[in-house]
Amino acid sequence: MPVDFAAAGLDRRPFISEGLQLREIDLAADIALLHRWFGLEYAGFWGLQHKTEHEVHALYAALVQSGHAMAYTGLMDGEPAFLVECYDPAHDVLGQHYRVMPGDVGMHFFVGPPRQPRHGHTRRVFRVLMRFIFERLRARRVVVEPDLRNDKVHVLNREMGFAYRGTVQLPDKLAALALCTREGFFQAQREESIP
């Protein structure tokens, strides 16, 4: 069964793990900051560098109202620090490139510039996001389609337990298709913790 992001029964309380908190995006409070983040040089793979703040707001308003996707703002020490979009791949162009299964949740994430660089920060954020998707959204698999040229995220994906399934040509990029099961994620975390 696909995740119904508009369902009244979906737990909408903030999700807290490893000292980080996830809450649904607040369009009034978050968009100006997200717009600044997306203009940064390293945000090139996100594809929104040339969008106006109004265009970013419209994009996220449409995403939230779609019923088959949601954006969540991640907080660290009470301040916005990262963003994740979760979506039903059956309602996305990606769903035309692989066999969508019940319980699949597509994911994009962006980590804002930290106030103080912290070793392992992005890995910590990624772990929390994966736990959120598996535990709160009850996903069976997380599906990602990063740009083939984004070497850094491919390393992180493999560390989280993603299995790569080839490449797909999407309208805006040549992407790698990768999937991670609940078991694959938790196994990868156990292996990482073994000295």
C-alpha positions, 0 to 999 in steps of 0.5 A: 500500500502506498503512503498516503501523505494526506491521511488523517491517521499519519502521525504528524508529531515531530520525529526525534532521533540522534538529537535531530528533529523532523517536522512538516515543512512550514511554508511561511517560516521555511521558504526564505531559508530554503531559497538561500540554501538552494542558491549555494554553489553546492546545491547545483544537483538540487536544480533550483539555483535560479528559482525565485523565492516565490517559485520555490514557495509555489513548488513546495505548496504544490508538493504539500497539496498533492497528497502523494508527497511531503517535505519535512524540515530537519532541525538541529539545536532548534534551527533548520538544518536540512530538508527531505522530500518524500514522495510516492514514486507511482506519481512521479516520472521515476515510476515509469523506469522501474517496477513500483512496489507497495510501500516504496517511498521516494526521497530527496534530501538537502543538508544546509550549511552547518553553523559549525562543521561537524565530522559525520554530520551528513551521515547522521542526518541521512541515518535519521531520515532513513529511520523516519521513512521506515519508522514513521512513514512505514516504508518497505523500500526507500528509492532514490535517483541521484544524478550519476555525477554526484559521487559524494551521495553515491558513497553515502547511499551505499553506506546506508544499504542502498543497492544500485539497479542501473541508470535511468534517463530522467527529464533533467538528468541521467540518474542512478536508480538505487533502492534500500529495504528496511532490512538492508538499512538496519543491516548496514547500520549493524555492520558499521557499528562492528569495530 
